[in-house]
């Protein structure tokens, strides 16, 4: 699961490039949803790194629940973006 979380960072430059298109529509720069989407896309690798490091440290000490929490943290940004885009569209 951590490998899948880490592999999503490979596509991050393309998602980062897409953030400029969030603000092209007239009036989109004043919508908080556009800014929240941009923030989630820009901060995606940092959240994945924190989650994977939590899961790795917990796995080394065989703390299963904390390792699962680390994987949840690693994927929370993706889940928030998914819910946000489903709500927006």
N, C-alpha and C positions, 0 to 999 in steps of 0.2 A: 504494500500500500504506500509506503514511503517513496518507493521508486516511481509510482504513478504520480504522486504529488510533485516529485522533483522533475519529472518529465514535462509537466505542464509549464514549467519555467521556460522551456525551449520556445514555446509559442508566445511568450510574453512580449518580445519586441514587436510582433505584429499587433497585439492588443494595445500596446503603448502607442503605436502609430494611429490606431483607430480612435484614440481619445480626441484628436483634433476634430474629428467629424461630429463629435457630440455637440459642438458649439456652432456648427455651420447654419443651422436653421435660425430664422429670425426669432428673437426672444429666448433662445435656448440658454444664453449665458446667464439669465436671471433665474432660471429654474434650479432649485436645490437638488433635484433628482439628477440633473446633468453633472453637477459638481460632485455629488456623492458617487456616481458611477465613475467619474474620472479619478477620484481619490482611490477607490477600490482597485481600479485597473493599475494605477501607478504604484500603489503599495503592495501589490500582489506578491512579489518575490520575498519581501521582508517577512510577511506573515507566514509564507510557506517555510522559510528558513527557521523561524522561531518554532513552528510546530514540529518540524522534523528534528530539531535539536532537542526539544522536550521529549519526543518519542524515543530518540536514540539514548538519551541519558536514563530514561525510565526502563528501557529494554535491557540496558546493561545491569541494572539493579533488580531486574525481574519484577518490576511493579507494573503489572498488566493494565490496571485501570488508568494509571497515569500515561502509559504509552498510548492507549486508545484516545485519551484526552489530547495528547500531542498530535495525533493524526486528525482529530476533529479541528484543532486550531489550524493545522496546515491546510485544511480544505474549507474553512469557514468563509474565506474571501470569495471562493468560487461559488459557494452556496448563496451567499448574499447577492452576488452579481446575478445569479440565475433567477432568484426570487425578484430582485429589482427589475430585471428586464422583462420578466413575465408580467409583472404588475404595470410596468410602463407601457408595454405594447398591447 
